[in-house]
Amino acid sequence: MIDFEIPAETAALRDQIRAFVNDKIVPYETDPRLTRHGPTEEMRTEMVELAREAGLLTFQAPARFGGREPSHVDQAVLFEAAGWSTLGPVALNCAAPDEGNMFLLGKIANEQQVEEFLVPVIEGRQRSVFAMTEPDGAGSDPNQLKTEAVFDGSDYVINGRKWLITGANGARTWIIMARVAPNEHGPDGPTLFLCDGDTPGIEIERVMNTMDRNYVEGHGVVVFNDLRLPASAVLGEVGQALRYAQLRLAPARLTHCMRWLGAASRAQAIAIEHARTRTGFGKPLAEHQGVGFMIADNEIALQQCRLAIWWACWTLDSGAKGRHESSMVKAMVSEELFKVADRCVQILGGMGISDETPVAMIFSDMRAFRLYDGPTEVHKYAISRQVLRNPR
Ligand SMILES: Cc1cc2nc3c(=O)[nH]c(=O)nc-3n(C[C@H](O)[C@H](O)[C@H](O)COP(=O)(O)OP(=O)(O)OC[C@H]3O[C@@H](n4cnc5c(N)ncnc54)[C@H](O)[C@@H]3O)c2cc1C
């Protein structure tokens, strides 16, 4: 009944992606243009052009946009291959936040919005942002949303402050979450707006210094200062932002899991090679039981994570929303892969915390994964509420 065989076509594409990332993108990991605030736009464009030449750019896009439209299960296989380098998804245009944004826009944008804001992102010509989190408002609890959109006759005027907005600097496709204030003309409540990043009223206050360095242009603090948008800038329907965010979140959580599984597998490969070749106390490190156990624990965790991701993807492919399933998998995978990366650092000894290998970068980048798209505790809070409401 359950078949774990990977279809030949998917396996072939996986091998192509893996070879591309290994041969063409891994060398960029030591490029000085990989800065504290992520790859520069110049470096991103260069990598994207390589993926375009290889015929692999935005492979996950729907067929109507020239992509290969893989199922969720197929994506699990392909995104893992892309994640072999933390820069692989950036090159292939399947990194966050663009990948989740493309998914959302493909579902709810109208034809005009698709042409203006989605197609250029799919083609790798411009980047996108999803601006929800606020220093004193929306975070784990989006109901605390403070950014306000006031309807003044034909336009909305938006004011508020956001932070941790990935890629804000230089992005052109902006999805902004704001609360439409009660008005006599129509509905109110949390709403998504879609606009160009060059619109007056969007001000990048600064880019935050963070532990991770693989998201293009890092994470920005953004102020909306009387940002005036026409009613046509509403994405979907007024008052439906939280529902749309959920639509984006279930698959986006899983693609994070897939990419980080690829990165953790790379860390494990590097740790294994080190354990086989470095000696201590008269034999290779790998022959010490303490090291062998760490390698085995990693292998067990990697395979558990892979199977769990495939299962949640299968629920999405069968038409379910997968909210509960993706929540369980994201909580488990983010915790387990972080432990894998930590054990890899340990096996490498002092070299593990240096830039002599990419393991230190994988470790520090992966730390944030336990926070975004729902911190572990928030997923556990939701899971326990669901289980308590509907005991088996
Ligand atoms: C690398 C990175 C990139 C990001 N990119 C974006 C982006 O592009 N756009 C965007 O809008 N946001 C982005 N975020 C923000 C991210 O979505 C938030 O950090 C996340 O939702 C948590 O919100 P918060 O940081 O406000 O933490 P808070 O909501 O203040 O929570 C802090 C901690 O409190 C605990 N907690 C909260 N609620 C509960 C609960 N119900 N039960 C138990 N414990 C709880 C958890 O331990 C949690 O970690 C990004 C974050 C990171 C780290």
The ligand as an SDF file (V2000), in Angstrom:
LIG
                    3D

 53 58  0  0  0  0  0  0  0  0999 V2000
   15.4290   34.2780    9.9930 C   0  0  0  0  0  0  0  0  0  0  0  0
   14.0420   34.8210   10.1450 C   0  0  0  0  0  0  0  0  0  0  0  0
   13.3740   35.2940    9.0190 C   0  0  0  0  0  0  0  0  0  0  0  0
   12.0780   35.8360    9.1550 C   0  0  0  0  0  0  0  0  0  0  0  0
   11.4750   36.3570    8.0410 N   0  0  0  0  0  0  0  0  0  0  0  0
   10.2590   36.9520    8.1710 C   0  0  0  0  0  0  0  0  0  0  0  0
    9.6340   37.5720    7.0450 C   0  0  0  0  0  0  0  0  0  0  0  0
   10.1610   37.5620    5.9210 O   0  0  0  0  0  0  0  0  0  0  0  0
    8.4360   38.1920    7.2330 N   0  0  0  0  0  0  0  0  0  0  0  0
    7.8260   38.2190    8.4410 C   0  0  0  0  0  0  0  0  0  0  0  0
    6.7530   38.7860    8.5590 O   0  0  0  0  0  0  0  0  0  0  0  0
    8.4060   37.6460    9.5420 N   0  0  0  0  0  0  0  0  0  0  0  0
    9.5990   37.0240    9.4340 C   0  0  0  0  0  0  0  0  0  0  0  0
   10.2120   36.4590   10.5250 N   0  0  0  0  0  0  0  0  0  0  0  0
    9.5650   36.5630   11.8240 C   0  0  0  0  0  0  0  0  0  0  0  0
    8.9890   35.2550   12.3320 C   0  0  0  0  0  0  0  0  0  0  0  0
    7.8250   34.9180   11.6410 O   0  0  0  0  0  0  0  0  0  0  0  0
    8.7590   35.4650   13.8400 C   0  0  0  0  0  0  0  0  0  0  0  0
   10.0360   35.5710   14.4530 O   0  0  0  0  0  0  0  0  0  0  0  0
    7.9570   34.3640   14.4770 C   0  0  0  0  0  0  0  0  0  0  0  0
    6.6370   34.3700   14.0030 O   0  0  0  0  0  0  0  0  0  0  0  0
    7.9270   34.5330   16.0070 C   0  0  0  0  0  0  0  0  0  0  0  0
    7.4650   35.7870   16.3450 O   0  0  0  0  0  0  0  0  0  0  0  0
    8.3020   36.7250   17.3300 P   0  0  0  0  0  0  0  0  0  0  0  0
    9.7160   36.7640   16.8450 O   0  0  0  0  0  0  0  0  0  0  0  0
    7.5830   37.9980   17.4510 O   0  0  0  0  0  0  0  0  0  0  0  0
    8.3370   35.9530   18.7030 O   0  0  0  0  0  0  0  0  0  0  0  0
    7.2110   36.0040   19.8570 P   0  0  0  0  0  0  0  0  0  0  0  0
    5.8640   35.8740   19.2480 O   0  0  0  0  0  0  0  0  0  0  0  0
    7.4760   37.1880   20.7030 O   0  0  0  0  0  0  0  0  0  0  0  0
    7.5470   34.6820   20.6600 O   0  0  0  0  0  0  0  0  0  0  0  0
    8.7750   34.5520   21.4020 C   0  0  0  0  0  0  0  0  0  0  0  0
    8.8210   33.1790   22.0030 C   0  0  0  0  0  0  0  0  0  0  0  0
    7.7230   32.9990   22.8970 O   0  0  0  0  0  0  0  0  0  0  0  0
    7.3210   31.6490   22.9200 C   0  0  0  0  0  0  0  0  0  0  0  0
    5.8880   31.5580   22.6110 N   0  0  0  0  0  0  0  0  0  0  0  0
    5.1320   32.3880   21.8420 C   0  0  0  0  0  0  0  0  0  0  0  0
    3.8610   31.9570   21.7960 N   0  0  0  0  0  0  0  0  0  0  0  0
    3.7920   30.8310   22.5110 C   0  0  0  0  0  0  0  0  0  0  0  0
    2.7730   29.8860   22.8270 C   0  0  0  0  0  0  0  0  0  0  0  0
    1.5090   30.0100   22.3540 N   0  0  0  0  0  0  0  0  0  0  0  0
    3.0850   28.8310   23.6320 N   0  0  0  0  0  0  0  0  0  0  0  0
    4.3390   28.6600   24.1010 C   0  0  0  0  0  0  0  0  0  0  0  0
    5.3540   29.5040   23.8230 N   0  0  0  0  0  0  0  0  0  0  0  0
    5.0860   30.5650   23.0450 C   0  0  0  0  0  0  0  0  0  0  0  0
    8.1770   30.9210   21.8820 C   0  0  0  0  0  0  0  0  0  0  0  0
    9.2480   30.2730   22.5300 O   0  0  0  0  0  0  0  0  0  0  0  0
    8.6930   32.0350   21.0090 C   0  0  0  0  0  0  0  0  0  0  0  0
    9.9360   31.7000   20.3790 O   0  0  0  0  0  0  0  0  0  0  0  0
   11.4720   35.8810   10.4180 C   0  0  0  0  0  0  0  0  0  0  0  0
   12.1490   35.3680   11.5270 C   0  0  0  0  0  0  0  0  0  0  0  0
   13.3950   34.8580   11.4170 C   0  0  0  0  0  0  0  0  0  0  0  0
   14.0900   34.3470   12.6470 C   0  0  0  0  0  0  0  0  0  0  0  0
  1  2  1  0
  2  3  1  0
  2 52  2  0
  3  4  2  0
  4  5  1  0
  4 50  1  0
  5  6  2  0
  6  7  1  0
  6 13  1  0
  7  8  2  0
  7  9  1  0
  9 10  1  0
 10 11  2  0
 10 12  1  0
 12 13  2  0
 13 14  1  0
 14 15  1  0
 14 50  1  0
 15 16  1  0
 16 17  1  0
 16 18  1  0
 18 19  1  0
 18 20  1  0
 20 21  1  0
 20 22  1  0
 22 23  1  0
 23 24  1  0
 24 25  2  0
 24 26  1  0
 24 27  1  0
 27 28  1  0
 28 29  2  0
 28 30  1  0
 28 31  1  0
 31 32  1  0
 32 33  1  0
 33 34  1  0
 33 48  1  0
 34 35  1  0
 35 36  1  0
 35 46  1  0
 36 37  1  0
 36 45  1  0
 37 38  2  0
 38 39  1  0
 39 40  1  0
 39 45  2  0
 40 41  1  0
 40 42  2  0
 42 43  1  0
 43 44  2  0
 44 45  1  0
 46 47  1  0
 46 48  1  0
 48 49  1  0
 50 51  2  0
 51 52  1  0
 52 53  1  0
M  END
$$$$
